[in-house]
Amino acid sequence: MMSDSVEHMMQTLGQQARAAAKLMRSASQTQKIQALHFIADAIESNAAMLKAENAKDLEQAKLNGLEPALLDRLTLSDKAIATMVTGLRQIAALEDPVGALGPTRILPNGMRISKMTVPLGVIGIIYESRPNVTIDAAALCLKAGNATILRGGSEAFYSNQALASLIQSALKHADLPEHAVQVVPTKDRAAVGQLVRLTDYVDVIIPRGGKGLIQRLKAEATVPMIMHLDGICHMYLDLSAKTEMALSLAVHAKTYRYGICGALETLLVHQDRAQELLPLLAAEFAKKDVELRGCELTCAILPNIVAATAEDWDTEYLAPILAIRVVDSLEQAMEHIEQHSSGHTESIVTEDMNNARQFQLQVDSAGVYVNLPTNFSDGFEYGLGAEIGISTNRLHARGPVGVEGLTTYKWVLNGEGQLRK
């Protein structure tokens, strides 16, 4: 497809999305719930068709030499389809934030002022591999009253187009605008560049993908983005940390799942606990085949591990590798985090509540925990339901971006004819 035709196609999608977003502002809660259940029903009744379209993607992916882990993420198995259906019904059951009013203040002149939660508008979402993201993204945006333009990875093209057809049929069945969810109908990479510059029609971009995708979008986008680049997550084992808890949390945070953005990548240990804790930790990590890379003090205690390089402190491994540094104080631990963190999630293990309070006040990340593993950085774990990603932005959303993160607010004022003095 020629780039000029891609530009025209994306402009058309943008115009349709903007028109749909206007209609979505008046969509009722009942309509949105119905639409989500209709999509779930359609996926259940069309499972065979979805798997047939997915087979086309899998065949091409194998010819292209896609890695087994990525093939697994691409596959629409019976379990994956059931999970999508369950997710849709769970999102349908979430409380609808749109139209909710915050606390009302009554001014001296009797005027009443409050904030009303409203949709963001048009959201562009760019993602890789997993077809289930098409459903998650569409469902969350619909629940929050938005229109969305979805650009999935080319490796899932046929799967995503099949899902798009089911979504749009369900929207019409619920008497909602069919263009409230649009999936970009081309594999051309130029569509991504066009989407992130559609400032007349798109209000925000949410990317989900690897570092290469995020860096490209940071360079090209003129539409604001909600994103995170890396998940370089830290845990600090404080002087007063309970031994059993320190071991349990550190091992769990690293080994629960290596490939998630909330996985522990750097462990900081107070120097007065290092002689005790490091051999115990090394034994536990050895059972899981985790490679340890340590600072000079760590290597003096654990001489058989790999010496850490400067690069290790700034690496998101997403693998069974853990960097360990011995620090002399809470202050040095926080200094290390300040210098090397990606702003995602950090945790302190301590029985000293003054240190816990200081850590949570001073560490500037989207999630700051006390006596918990870093892998709790997830919308379901926060009680927010499904989420489209974790934001390390300070604006507009921070942490898990669920339904509430896909809304904004406007000020609403009510009076009885007051005039400004």
RODO-2510 file (C-alpha; in nm, 4 decimals, decimal comma):
residues 421
     n   res          X          Y          Z
     1     m     0,0000     0,0000     0,0000
     2     m     0,1445     0,3393    -0,0996
     3     s     0,2186     0,5850     0,1797
     4     d    -0,0261     0,8449     0,0440
     5     s    -0,3087     0,5900     0,0566
     6     v    -0,2033     0,4932     0,4104
     7     e    -0,2182     0,8599     0,5078
     8     h    -0,5677     0,8900     0,3593
     9     m    -0,6801     0,5702     0,5333
    10     m    -0,5537     0,6906     0,8703
    11     q    -0,7153     1,0316     0,8271
    12     t    -1,0444     0,8531     0,7544
    13     l    -1,0083     0,6332     1,0625
    14     g    -0,9348     0,9430     1,2679
    15     q    -1,2391     1,1304     1,1393
    16     q    -1,4625     0,8297     1,2052
    17     a    -1,3211     0,7861     1,5534
    18     r    -1,3768     1,1526     1,6411
    19     a    -1,7393     1,1302     1,5257
    20     a    -1,7855     0,8086     1,7248
    21     a    -1,6296     0,9654     2,0365
    22     k    -1,8915     1,2408     2,0250
    23     l    -2,1690     0,9799     2,0187
    24     m    -2,0035     0,7755     2,2933
    25     r    -2,0338     1,0715     2,5319
    26     s    -2,4063     1,0056     2,5455
    27     a    -2,3819     0,6258     2,5550
    28     s    -2,5671     0,4801     2,8500
    29     q    -2,4124     0,2461     3,1033
    30     t    -2,6582    -0,0209     2,9896
    31     q    -2,5499     0,0094     2,6265
    32     k    -2,1829    -0,0263     2,7166
    33     i    -2,2502    -0,3297     2,9336
    34     q    -2,4621    -0,4869     2,6598
    35     a    -2,1906    -0,4252     2,4005
    36     l    -1,9269    -0,5952     2,6140
    37     h    -2,1504    -0,8985     2,6708
    38     f    -2,2384    -0,9100     2,2996
    39     i    -1,8662    -0,9156     2,2150
    40     a    -1,8123    -1,1967     2,4653
    41     d    -2,1025    -1,3942     2,3188
    42     a    -1,9718    -1,3381     1,9640
    43     i    -1,6249    -1,4639     2,0567
    44     e    -1,7710    -1,7770     2,2174
    45     s    -1,9935    -1,8570     1,9205
    46     n    -1,7234    -1,7807     1,6622
    47     a    -1,4324    -1,9550     1,8318
    48     a    -1,3747    -2,1873     1,5341
    49     m    -1,3562    -1,8950     1,2927
    50     l    -1,1151    -1,7093     1,5211
    51     k    -0,8871    -2,0118     1,5473
    52     a    -0,8928    -2,0546     1,1678
    53     e    -0,7869    -1,6918     1,1150
    54     n    -0,5287    -1,7249     1,3910
    55     a    -0,3864    -2,0307     1,2120
    56     k    -0,3019    -1,8061     0,9144
    57     d    -0,1024    -1,5793     1,1453
    58     l     0,0726    -1,8739     1,3093
    59     e     0,1674    -2,0272     0,9744
    60     q     0,3238    -1,7017     0,8563
    61     a     0,4919    -1,6441     1,1930
    62     k     0,6586    -1,9868     1,1770
    63     l     0,7829    -1,9142     0,8234
    64     n     0,9253    -1,5869     0,9568
    65     g     1,1072    -1,7721     1,2351
    66     l     0,9151    -1,6183     1,5248
    67     e     1,0520    -1,7378     1,8602
    68     p     0,8530    -2,0064     2,0479
    69     a     0,7651    -1,7665     2,3328
    70     l     0,6185    -1,5185     2,0845
    71     l     0,4346    -1,7957     1,9011
    72     d     0,2782    -1,8939     2,2320
    73     r     0,1616    -1,5350     2,2923
    74     l     0,0203    -1,5221     1,9390
    75     t    -0,1830    -1,8432     1,9680
    76     l    -0,5585    -1,8198     2,0222
    77     s    -0,6014    -2,1446     2,2118
    78     d    -0,9288    -2,2494     2,3728
    79     k    -0,7871    -2,1214     2,7023
    80     a    -0,6890    -1,7860     2,5492
    81     i    -1,0365    -1,7441     2,3998
    82     a    -1,2019    -1,8342     2,7319
    83     t    -0,9776    -1,5815     2,9078
    84     m    -1,0846    -1,3074     2,6658
    85     v    -1,4502    -1,3877     2,7291
    86     t    -1,3998    -1,3835     3,1059
    87     g    -1,2143    -1,0538     3,0839
    88     l    -1,4945    -0,8925     2,8854
    89     r    -1,7552    -0,9969     3,1391
    90     q    -1,5368    -0,8753     3,4263
    91     i    -1,4913    -0,5351     3,2629
    92     a    -1,8663    -0,5169     3,1987
    93     a    -1,9211    -0,5655     3,5737
    94     l    -1,6858    -0,2844     3,6753
    95     e    -1,8316     0,0362     3,8112
    96     d    -1,8838     0,2886     3,5317
    97     p    -1,6775     0,6005     3,6085
    98     v    -1,8330     0,8250     3,3443
    99     g    -2,0524     1,1011     3,4842
   100     a    -1,9410     1,0446     3,8428
   101     l    -1,9130     1,3604     4,0521
   102     g    -1,6341     1,4287     4,2984
   103     p    -1,6817     1,6183     4,6256
   104     t    -1,8937     1,9326     4,5875
   105     r    -1,7763     2,2636     4,7326
   106     i    -2,0252     2,5388     4,8064
   107     l    -1,8709     2,8808     4,7596
   108     p    -1,9686     3,1881     4,9704
   109     n    -2,2051     3,3052     4,6952
   110     g    -2,3898     2,9706     4,7052
   111     m    -2,2407     2,8435     4,3799
   112     r    -2,1732     2,4664     4,3813
   113     i    -1,8566     2,3376     4,2133
   114     s    -1,7315     1,9839     4,1523
   115     k    -1,5460     1,7634     3,9050
   116     m    -1,7243     1,5249     3,6675
   117     t    -1,5446     1,2201     3,5264
   118     v    -1,5605     1,2123     3,1455
   119     p    -1,4016     1,0044     2,8662
   120     l    -1,0631     1,1033     2,7281
   121     g    -1,2045     1,0993     2,3738
   122     v    -1,0116     0,9110     2,1023
   123     i    -0,7356     0,6760     2,2144
   124     g    -0,4842     0,5207     1,9790
   125     i    -0,3325     0,1947     2,1047
   126     i    -0,0276     0,0366     1,9414
   127     y     0,0785    -0,3107     2,0505
   128     e     0,2589    -0,6275     1,9455
   129     s     0,1920    -1,0018     1,9228
   130     r    -0,0982    -1,0811     2,1507
   131     p    -0,4456    -1,0793     1,9872
   132     n    -0,6030    -1,0711     2,3347
   133     v    -0,4785    -0,7126     2,3716
   134     t    -0,7255    -0,6188     2,0964
   135     i    -1,0083    -0,7312     2,3225
   136     d    -0,8625    -0,5862     2,6444
   137     a    -0,8017    -0,2489     2,4809
   138     a    -1,1381    -0,2319     2,3084
   139     a    -1,3256    -0,3327     2,6238
   140     l    -1,1506    -0,0854     2,8550
   141     c    -1,1915     0,2019     2,6120
   142     l    -1,5601     0,1215     2,5622
   143     k    -1,6254     0,0971     2,9358
   144     a    -1,4695     0,4411     2,9808
   145     g    -1,6812     0,5846     2,6976
   146     n    -1,3981     0,6392     2,4497
   147     a    -1,3489     0,5664     2,0826
   148     t    -1,0289     0,3817     1,9971
   149     i    -0,8067     0,3088     1,6995
   150     l    -0,6113    -0,0149     1,7494
   151     r    -0,2934    -0,1001     1,5628
   152     g    -0,1839    -0,4513     1,6483
   153     g     0,1353    -0,6213     1,5384
   154     s     0,1515    -0,7423     1,1781
   155     e     0,2119    -1,0974     1,3057
   156     a    -0,1478    -1,1009     1,4429
   157     f    -0,3100    -0,9308     1,1437
   158     y    -0,5721    -1,1927     1,0532
   159     s    -0,6619    -1,2610     1,4170
   160     n    -0,7101    -0,8916     1,4878
   161     q    -0,9216    -0,8311     1,1776
   162     a    -1,1467    -1,1219     1,2756
   163     l    -1,1862    -0,9836     1,6265
   164     a    -1,2568    -0,6363     1,4840
   165     s    -1,5447    -0,7703     1,2752
   166     l    -1,7023    -0,9293     1,5839
   167     i    -1,6557    -0,6131     1,7906
   168     q    -1,8152    -0,3878     1,5323
   169     s    -2,1127    -0,6194     1,4876
   170     a    -2,1633    -0,6211     1,8644
   171     l    -2,1451    -0,2408     1,8791
   172     k    -2,4182    -0,2079     1,6174
   173     h    -2,6267    -0,4655     1,8050
   174     a    -2,5970    -0,2475     2,1195
   175     d    -2,6901     0,0641     1,9170
   176     l    -2,3446     0,2137     1,9651
   177     p    -2,1349     0,3645     1,6831
   178     e    -1,9481     0,0874     1,5007
   179     h    -1,6470     0,3158     1,4599
   180     a    -1,6068     0,3403     1,8364
   181     v    -1,3541     0,0568     1,7895
   182     q    -1,1484     0,0420     1,4698
   183     v    -0,8574    -0,1894     1,3974
   184     v    -0,6122    -0,0525     1,1405
   185     p    -0,6613    -0,2732     0,8299
   186     t    -0,3030    -0,2782     0,7017
   187     k     0,0342    -0,4256     0,7941
   188     d     0,2134    -0,1198     0,6549
   189     r     0,4412     0,0257     0,9260
   190     a     0,3678     0,3717     0,7892
   191     a     0,0268     0,3487     0,9558
   192     v     0,1937     0,3676     1,2976
   193     g     0,3762     0,6880     1,2057
   194     q     0,0518     0,8383     1,0789
   195     l    -0,1474     0,7370     1,3857
   196     v     0,0902     0,8984     1,6350
   197     r     0,0684     1,2284     1,4451
   198     l    -0,3131     1,2461     1,4087
   199     t    -0,3370     1,5431     1,6457
   200     d    -0,6656     1,6625     1,4931
   201     y    -0,8420     1,3395     1,5806
   202     v    -0,6502     1,1404     1,8439
   203     d    -0,6243     1,2626     2,2058
   204     v    -0,3715     1,0162     2,3445
   205     i    -0,1559     0,7232     2,2316
   206     i    -0,0932     0,4166     2,4509
   207     p     0,1886     0,1920     2,3260
   208     r     0,2381    -0,1658     2,4473
   209     g     0,5515    -0,3275     2,3184
   210     g     0,9250    -0,3617     2,3339
   211     k     1,1873    -0,0957     2,3783
   212     g     1,2342    -0,0563     2,0019
   213     l     0,8681     0,0332     1,9490
   214     i     0,8594     0,2757     2,2421
   215     q     1,1763     0,4538     2,1328
   216     r     1,0426     0,4899     1,7806
   217     l     0,7171     0,6388     1,9036
   218     k     0,8934     0,8770     2,1428
   219     a     1,0850     1,0117     1,8430
   220     e     0,7876     1,0362     1,6067
   221     a     0,4746     1,1058     1,8115
   222     t     0,3115     1,4475     1,8281
   223     v     0,0042     1,3083     2,0055
   224     p     0,0620     1,2789     2,3864
   225     m     0,1479     0,9287     2,5068
   226     i     0,0789     0,7241     2,8204
   227     m     0,3602     0,4700     2,8419
   228     h     0,6542     0,3121     3,0175
   229     l     0,9864     0,2374     2,8532
   230     d     1,1461    -0,0009     3,1050
   231     g     1,0577    -0,1830     3,4241
   232     i     1,3850    -0,1646     3,6151
   233     c     1,2357    -0,2536     3,9522
   234     h     1,4253    -0,2506     4,2828
   235     m     1,3835    -0,4099     4,6234
   236     y     1,5780    -0,2906     4,9286
   237     l     1,6321    -0,5278     5,2224
   238     d     1,6616    -0,2896     5,5161
   239     l     1,8579    -0,3433     5,8372
   240     s     1,5428    -0,4478     6,0254
   241     a     1,4014    -0,6797     5,7555
   242     k     1,2773    -1,0160     5,8826
   243     t     1,4979    -1,2866     5,7338
   244     e     1,2210    -1,5199     5,6221
   245     m     1,0180    -1,2367     5,4693
   246     a     1,3223    -1,0899     5,2929
   247     l     1,4020    -1,4248     5,1295
   248     s     1,0431    -1,4980     5,0351
   249     l     0,9717    -1,1571     4,8815
   250     a     1,2997    -1,1245     4,6919
   251     v     1,2763    -1,4709     4,5370
   252     h     0,9087    -1,4323     4,4511
   253     a     0,9568    -1,0849     4,3013
   254     k     1,2274    -1,2183     4,0696
   255     t     1,0994    -1,5644     3,9779
   256     y     0,7176    -1,5344     3,9707
   257     r     0,7400    -1,4436     3,6013
   258     y     1,0604    -1,3200     3,4432
   259     g     0,9030    -1,1483     3,1432
   260     i     0,6703    -0,9019     3,3172
   261     c     0,7555    -0,5365     3,3701
   262     g     0,7094    -0,5691     3,7484
   263     a     0,9740    -0,8401     3,7860
   264     l     1,2573    -0,7562     4,0252
   265     e     1,5779    -0,6624     3,8405
   266     t     1,8032    -0,5134     4,1136
   267     l     1,8224    -0,6190     4,4784
   268     l     1,9771    -0,3810     4,7335
   269     v     2,0905    -0,5242     5,0687
   270     h     2,1947    -0,3348     5,3836
   271     q     2,5611    -0,4028     5,4572
   272     d     2,4926    -0,5180     5,8129
   273     r     2,2637    -0,7942     5,6810
   274     a     2,4661    -0,8956     5,3752
   275     q     2,6772    -1,1703     5,5410
   276     e     2,3602    -1,3366     5,6656
   277     l     2,1208    -1,2825     5,3767
   278     l     2,3323    -1,3145     5,0627
   279     p     2,4304    -1,6835     5,1055
   280     l     2,0695    -1,7718     5,1843
   281     l     1,9475    -1,5777     4,8803
   282     a     2,2102    -1,7359     4,6566
   283     a     2,0980    -2,0828     4,7621
   284     e     1,7343    -2,0036     4,6846
   285     f     1,8126    -1,8446     4,3496
   286     a     2,0349    -2,1389     4,2556
   287     k     1,7297    -2,3646     4,2849
   288     k     1,5629    -2,1474     4,0210
   289     d     1,8735    -2,1224     3,7985
   290     v     1,8871    -1,7450     3,8405
   291     e     2,2220    -1,5893     3,7462
   292     l     2,3434    -1,3380     4,0058
   293     r     2,5559    -1,0356     3,9188
   294     g     2,6992    -0,8532     4,2168
   295     c     2,8861    -0,5438     4,3230
   296     e     3,2360    -0,5795     4,4744
   297     l     3,1025    -0,6314     4,8268
   298     t     2,8499    -0,8870     4,7054
   299     c     3,1176    -1,0795     4,5150
   300     a     3,3377    -1,0853     4,8276
   301     i     3,0583    -1,2750     5,0068
   302     l     2,9513    -1,4770     4,7016
   303     p     3,2775    -1,5349     4,5119
   304     n     3,1226    -1,7690     4,2539
   305     i     2,8813    -1,5142     4,1028
   306     v     2,9384    -1,2779     3,8100
   307     a     3,0779    -0,9305     3,8783
   308     a     2,8228    -0,6640     3,7886
   309     t     2,9134    -0,3984     3,5325
   310     a     2,7847    -0,0408     3,5243
   311     e     2,5389    -0,1507     3,2555
   312     d     2,3773    -0,4070     3,4855
   313     w     2,2302    -0,1367     3,7103
   314     d     2,0433     0,0073     3,4096
   315     t     1,9205    -0,3182     3,2553
   316     e     1,5707    -0,4651     3,2462
   317     y     1,6665    -0,8305     3,2059
   318     l     1,3214    -0,9885     3,1659
   319     a     1,5188    -1,3085     3,2262
   320     p     1,6537    -1,5218     3,5147
   321     i     1,9281    -1,2688     3,5938
   322     l     1,9431    -1,0492     3,9040
   323     a     2,1808    -0,7653     3,9930
   324     i     2,2700    -0,7295     4,3639
   325     r     2,4337    -0,4353     4,5388
   326     v     2,5266    -0,3981     4,9047
   327     v     2,4494    -0,0479     5,0389
   328     d     2,5434     0,1173     5,3664
   329     s     2,2085     0,2789     5,4462
   330     l     1,8531     0,3547     5,3451
   331     e     1,9825     0,6820     5,2000
   332     q     2,2303     0,5048     4,9729
   333     a     1,9595     0,2615     4,8622
   334     m     1,7339     0,5526     4,7676
   335     e     2,0223     0,7280     4,5902
   336     h     2,0802     0,4151     4,3813
   337     i     1,7102     0,3947     4,2937
   338     e     1,7028     0,7659     4,2063
   339     q     1,9932     0,7180     3,9657
   340     h     1,8990     0,3881     3,8028
   341     s     1,5227     0,3365     3,8352
   342     s     1,2888     0,3603     3,5380
   343     g     1,0175     0,4944     3,7688
   344     h     0,8094     0,1763     3,7586
   345     t     0,7952    -0,0074     4,0956
   346     e     1,0213    -0,0209     4,4030
   347     s     0,9863    -0,2028     4,7362
   348     i     1,1423    -0,1902     5,0825
   349     v     1,1422    -0,4848     5,3231
   350     t     1,1623    -0,3443     5,6748
   351     e     1,0185    -0,3504     6,0245
   352     d     1,1160     0,0148     6,0786
   353     m     0,8053     0,2161     5,9949
   354     n     0,9992     0,5426     5,9933
   355     n     1,2197     0,4016     5,7174
   356     a     0,9124     0,2692     5,5389
   357     r     0,7516     0,6131     5,5506
   358     q     1,0703     0,7842     5,4316
   359     f     1,1043     0,5349     5,1446
   360     q     0,7461     0,5879     5,0278
   361     l     0,7739     0,9658     5,0514
   362     q     1,1076     1,0048     4,8774
   363     v     1,1209     0,7317     4,6130
   364     d     0,9699     0,8764     4,2943
   365     s     0,8168     0,5806     4,1122
   366     a     0,4656     0,4883     4,0012
   367     g     0,4448     0,2178     4,2682
   368     v     0,6306     0,2254     4,6009
   369     y     0,5707    -0,0729     4,8308
   370     v     0,6479    -0,1784     5,1863
   371     n     0,6950    -0,5507     5,2554
   372     l     0,5539    -0,6600     4,9211
   373     p     0,7039    -0,8003     4,5993
   374     t     0,7328    -0,5665     4,3007
   375     n     0,5204    -0,7935     4,0805
   376     f     0,2006    -0,6629     4,2416
   377     s     0,2182    -0,3821     3,9814
   378     d    -0,0921    -0,4979     3,7992
   379     g    -0,4427    -0,3583     3,7653
   380     f    -0,6167    -0,6699     3,8943
   381     e    -0,3851    -0,6801     4,1964
   382     y    -0,4660    -0,3149     4,2737
   383     g    -0,8374    -0,3941     4,2584
   384     l    -0,8730    -0,1851     3,9428
   385     g    -0,9642    -0,4723     3,7135
   386     a    -0,8069    -0,5190     3,3715
   387     e    -0,5512    -0,2646     3,2537
   388     i    -0,3966    -0,1614     2,9249
   389     g    -0,0501    -0,1139     3,0710
   390     i     0,1610     0,0433     3,3425
   391     s     0,2368     0,4132     3,3077
   392     t     0,5562     0,5678     3,4393
   393     n     0,4358     0,9099     3,3237
   394     r     0,3506     1,1768     3,5772
   395     l     0,0746     1,2984     3,3460
   396     h    -0,1987     1,1912     3,2708
   397     a    -0,2104     0,8513     3,4412
   398     r     0,0463     0,6776     3,6609
   399     g     0,0754     0,3089     3,7483
   400     p    -0,1797     0,0557     3,6164
   401     v    -0,3970     0,2196     3,3502
   402     g    -0,7442     0,0730     3,3828
   403     v    -1,0876     0,2192     3,3192
   404     e    -1,0313     0,5202     3,5449
   405     g    -0,6975     0,5935     3,3764
   406     l    -0,8819     0,6232     3,0453
   407     t    -1,0930     0,9127     3,1725
   408     t    -1,0340     1,2763     3,2534
   409     y    -1,2579     1,5340     3,4207
   410     k    -1,4325     1,8613     3,3636
   411     w    -1,5479     2,1190     3,6139
   412     v    -1,9229     2,1475     3,6563
   413     l    -2,0724     2,4490     3,8330
   414     n    -2,4328     2,4988     3,9437
   415     g    -2,6004     2,8126     4,0671
   416     e    -2,9208     3,0130     4,0988
   417     g    -2,8388     3,3129     3,8835
   418     q    -2,5324     3,4448     4,0698
   419     l    -2,3279     3,7148     3,8992
   420     r    -1,9541     3,7644     3,9303
   421     k    -1,8705     4,0702     4,1436
***
